[in-house]
Amino acid sequence: MTYTILGCDSATGRVGIGIATHSIAAGGYCQVVRSGIGAIASQAYADPRLLPVATDMLERGLSPAEVVTGLADVDPDYAFRQTAVLTPDGVAAAHTGDRTGHWSGHVIGDGYIATGNSLEGEGVVEAMADAFESAAGSPVEDRLVAGLEAGRDAGGQVGDYYERSATLVVAETDTFPDIDLRIDFHASDAVGELRSLLHVYRPYLHIYNHVRTKEPRQAVGMTYEEWNPLPPEG
């Protein structure tokens, strides 16, 4: 019971993934995002062992379609899996096994994949795709969260399975993701909480990803206000 959107900006190579699900802490085992390589999702009856296999295939030069097909050769339970692979230049492929739950499927568009399983219906992934396309020109992270919000508002997961965890991971050029945010548990709306966390985290991006890692001597002399771009609450 998960819906996910993978997206990229092919002009910059920025690539990422957004995940929302009833499962707890799904961000710990459902995805890999690597700069210069791409974004990979394994969900439904997720098998995190497939993620390094898929990553290795991409690193060896296989296309997303070849990766998705190749995983079937190493996974006897592939009918229970849903996988998606997107490279930074926008090449995409996805698989939805026939034993992944209620309504399951995916939509592949220009620079994105919207995919989900055990959903209220096809309208969920269609809404995610529309939201990603409508936000063209915005940063990839905003487009991904907009996709998750649209999926939630279109009905999300079947029945009363609300979103208890949500994940946003985006990478561009560094060996670590630019953004790696997770709501491991929320009582009612992990997607809304993820949007709030992105808003709070964004002013710190330059500090965490550049100053502290690449210019620590500059960081030593920074003032409290420079270290804390957002004013204290209250």
C-alpha positions as CSV (number, residue, x, y, z in Angstrom):
1,M,0.0,0.0,0.0
2,T,2.4,2.6,-1.3
3,Y,2.5,5.4,-3.9
4,T,5.7,6.8,-5.2
5,I,7.0,9.3,-7.7
6,L,10.4,9.3,-9.2
7,G,11.4,12.5,-11.1
8,C,14.4,14.3,-12.6
9,D,15.5,17.5,-14.2
10,S,17.4,16.2,-17.2
11,A,19.0,19.6,-17.8
12,T,20.9,19.5,-14.4
13,G,20.9,15.8,-13.7
14,R,19.0,16.3,-10.5
15,V,17.1,13.2,-9.7
16,G,14.9,12.0,-6.8
17,I,12.1,10.1,-5.3
18,G,9.1,10.7,-3.1
19,I,7.3,7.9,-1.3
20,A,4.1,7.8,0.8
21,T,2.8,4.6,2.5
22,H,0.9,3.2,5.5
23,S,4.0,1.2,6.4
24,I,6.4,2.5,9.1
25,A,9.8,3.9,8.1
26,A,9.5,2.9,4.5
27,G,12.3,5.3,3.6
28,G,14.8,2.9,5.2
29,Y,14.3,0.1,2.7
30,C,12.3,1.1,-0.4
31,Q,14.7,3.3,-2.4
32,V,18.1,4.2,-3.7
33,V,19.0,7.6,-5.2
34,R,22.6,8.1,-6.5
35,S,23.9,11.1,-8.3
36,G,24.9,10.3,-11.9
37,I,23.2,6.9,-11.6
38,G,19.5,7.4,-10.9
39,A,16.6,6.7,-8.6
40,I,15.3,3.1,-7.9
41,A,12.2,2.0,-6.0
42,S,11.2,-1.4,-4.7
43,Q,7.8,-1.6,-3.2
44,A,4.5,-3.6,-2.7
45,Y,6.1,-6.6,-1.1
46,A,9.3,-4.7,-1.0
47,D,12.7,-6.5,-1.2
48,P,15.6,-4.2,-0.3
49,R,18.0,-6.8,-1.5
50,L,17.0,-5.9,-5.1
51,L,18.2,-2.3,-4.7
52,P,22.0,-2.9,-4.8
53,V,21.5,-5.4,-7.6
54,A,19.6,-2.8,-9.6
55,T,22.2,-0.1,-8.8
56,D,25.0,-2.4,-10.0
57,M,23.2,-3.0,-13.2
58,L,22.8,0.8,-13.9
59,E,26.5,1.3,-13.0
60,R,27.5,-1.4,-15.6
61,G,25.6,0.6,-18.2
62,L,22.3,-1.3,-18.5
63,S,19.2,0.7,-19.4
64,P,16.3,1.1,-16.9
65,A,14.3,-1.3,-19.1
66,E,17.1,-3.9,-18.9
67,V,17.3,-3.4,-15.2
68,V,13.6,-4.0,-14.7
69,T,13.7,-7.1,-16.9
70,G,16.9,-8.3,-15.3
71,L,15.5,-8.2,-11.8
72,A,13.0,-10.9,-12.8
73,D,15.9,-13.2,-13.4
74,V,17.1,-13.0,-9.8
75,D,13.8,-12.7,-8.0
76,P,11.5,-15.8,-8.0
77,D,8.8,-13.6,-6.3
78,Y,8.9,-10.8,-8.9
79,A,5.1,-11.0,-9.3
80,F,4.8,-9.6,-5.8
81,R,7.1,-6.6,-6.5
82,Q,6.7,-3.2,-7.9
83,T,9.9,-1.6,-9.2
84,A,10.7,1.6,-10.9
85,V,14.0,2.9,-12.4
86,L,14.7,6.5,-13.6
87,T,18.1,7.8,-14.8
88,P,19.1,11.5,-14.4
89,D,18.6,12.1,-18.1
90,G,14.9,11.0,-17.9
91,V,15.1,7.4,-19.2
92,A,12.5,5.4,-17.3
93,A,11.1,1.9,-16.9
94,A,8.8,0.2,-14.4
95,H,7.3,-3.1,-13.4
96,T,4.1,-3.9,-11.6
97,G,3.6,-7.5,-10.7
98,D,0.2,-9.1,-11.0
99,R,0.2,-10.0,-7.2
100,T,0.8,-6.5,-5.8
101,G,-2.7,-5.8,-4.4
102,H,-6.0,-4.1,-5.1
103,W,-5.4,-1.5,-7.8
104,S,-1.7,-1.4,-8.8
105,G,0.0,0.2,-11.7
106,H,2.2,3.0,-13.0
107,V,2.4,6.0,-15.4
108,I,5.6,6.9,-17.2
109,G,6.0,10.4,-18.5
110,D,8.6,13.0,-19.5
111,G,11.2,12.6,-16.7
112,Y,9.1,10.9,-14.2
113,I,7.4,7.7,-13.1
114,A,4.3,7.7,-10.9
115,T,3.6,4.3,-9.4
116,G,1.6,2.7,-6.6
117,N,0.0,-0.5,-5.3
118,S,-3.2,-1.2,-3.3
119,L,-4.6,2.2,-4.3
120,E,-8.1,3.6,-4.5
121,G,-7.7,3.5,-8.3
122,E,-5.8,4.6,-11.3
123,G,-6.7,8.2,-10.6
124,V,-4.1,8.3,-7.8
125,V,-1.1,7.8,-10.1
126,E,-2.7,10.0,-12.8
127,A,-3.1,12.8,-10.3
128,M,0.5,12.4,-9.2
129,A,1.6,12.6,-12.9
130,D,-0.5,15.7,-13.5
131,A,0.9,17.4,-10.4
132,F,4.5,16.7,-11.4
133,E,3.9,18.0,-14.9
134,S,2.0,21.0,-13.7
135,A,4.9,22.1,-11.5
136,A,7.4,22.1,-14.4
137,G,10.1,24.8,-13.7
138,S,10.0,24.2,-9.9
139,P,12.8,22.4,-8.1
140,V,12.5,18.6,-8.4
141,E,11.9,18.2,-4.7
142,D,8.9,20.5,-4.8
143,R,7.5,18.6,-7.8
144,L,7.9,15.3,-6.1
145,V,6.1,16.5,-2.9
146,A,3.4,18.0,-5.1
147,G,3.0,14.6,-6.6
148,L,2.6,12.9,-3.3
149,E,0.1,15.5,-2.1
150,A,-1.9,15.0,-5.3
151,G,-1.9,11.2,-4.8
152,R,-3.1,11.6,-1.2
153,D,-5.8,14.0,-2.2
154,A,-7.0,11.7,-5.1
155,G,-7.7,8.9,-2.5
156,G,-4.3,7.4,-1.8
157,Q,-4.3,3.9,-0.5
158,V,-7.4,1.7,-0.5
159,G,-9.6,1.7,2.5
160,D,-8.6,3.4,5.7
161,Y,-4.9,3.0,5.2
162,Y,-3.7,6.6,5.7
163,E,-0.1,7.7,5.1
164,R,2.0,7.0,8.2
165,S,5.5,7.4,6.6
166,A,6.9,9.5,3.8
167,T,10.3,10.0,2.2
168,L,12.0,12.5,0.0
169,V,15.5,11.9,-1.5
170,V,17.1,14.0,-4.1
171,A,20.7,13.9,-5.5
172,E,22.6,15.9,-8.1
173,T,26.4,15.8,-8.2
174,D,27.7,14.8,-4.7
175,T,28.3,11.3,-3.5
176,F,25.6,11.9,-0.9
177,P,22.0,13.1,-1.5
178,D,21.4,16.9,-1.4
179,I,18.1,16.1,0.4
180,D,17.3,13.0,2.4
181,L,14.2,13.6,4.5
182,R,12.0,11.0,6.2
183,I,8.9,11.0,8.3
184,D,9.2,7.5,9.8
185,F,5.8,7.7,11.6
186,H,3.0,10.2,11.7
187,A,-0.4,9.5,13.2
188,S,-2.5,10.9,10.3
189,D,-0.6,12.8,7.5
190,A,3.0,11.9,6.9
191,V,2.8,13.7,3.5
192,G,1.8,17.0,5.0
193,E,4.5,16.6,7.6
194,L,7.1,16.0,4.9
195,R,6.1,19.2,3.1
196,S,6.6,21.1,6.4
197,L,9.9,19.4,7.0
198,L,11.1,20.4,3.5
199,H,10.1,24.0,4.2
200,V,12.1,24.1,7.4
201,Y,15.1,22.2,5.9
202,R,15.5,24.2,2.7
203,P,17.3,27.3,4.2
204,Y,19.9,24.9,5.6
205,L,20.8,23.2,2.3
206,H,23.8,25.4,1.6
207,I,25.1,25.1,5.1
208,Y,24.8,21.3,5.4
209,N,25.8,20.4,1.8
210,H,28.5,22.9,1.1
211,V,29.8,25.0,4.0
212,R,30.2,22.3,6.6
213,T,31.5,19.7,4.1
214,K,33.6,21.7,1.8
215,E,34.5,24.9,3.6
216,P,34.8,24.0,7.3
217,R,37.2,26.9,7.9
218,Q,34.5,29.3,6.9
219,A,32.0,27.5,9.1
220,V,34.1,28.1,12.2
221,G,33.6,31.8,11.9
222,M,29.9,31.8,11.1
223,T,27.6,33.6,13.5
224,Y,24.6,32.1,15.2
225,E,22.3,33.8,12.8
226,E,24.2,32.4,9.8
227,W,24.0,28.9,11.3
228,N,20.3,29.3,12.0
229,P,18.6,30.9,8.9
230,L,15.1,30.4,10.4
231,P,14.1,32.5,13.5
232,P,13.3,30.5,16.6
233,E,9.6,29.6,17.1
234,G,7.6,31.7,19.4
